[in-house]
Amino acid sequence: MRAAGALAAVGSLGIAAFQVALAAGAPFGRAAWGGSHERLPRKLRVASAVAAGVWVLAALVVLADAGFDVSPIPASVADWATWVLAALLLGAVMNFLSRSRLERIIWGPIALVLAGLTAFVASAGS
């Protein structure tokens, strides 16, 4: 379970880094938010900054539920929050349905794997 939690946290932090890059204006917009922009407009850059924070929080939740002491998230919160993350990550379906080819081939599979890892951590931790 700890390995799955560590992998899920690394994946979440990787996505957070990608979102930070988008928020900073990196030209990766074709792989995010529907793929309509090379560089995201201001509103989507703000959304990416918020998303980065959410992904860092997700990493902390999964680490806590997997039994790592590095997370400030209480175990009682992590127990149910990991299930919420597993369900939300099934938004991978949205990535697979995106108009953006890059979202479909990169983020769809990544989100699906993260959903599986977080579901595993959640079921093992409960």
PyMOL commands that set and color helices and strands:
alter all, ss='L'
color gray80, all
select helices_A, chain A and resi 2-23+29-31+33-35+42-65+75-97+101-125
alter helices_A, ss='H'
color red, helices_A
deselect
rebuild
show_as cartoon
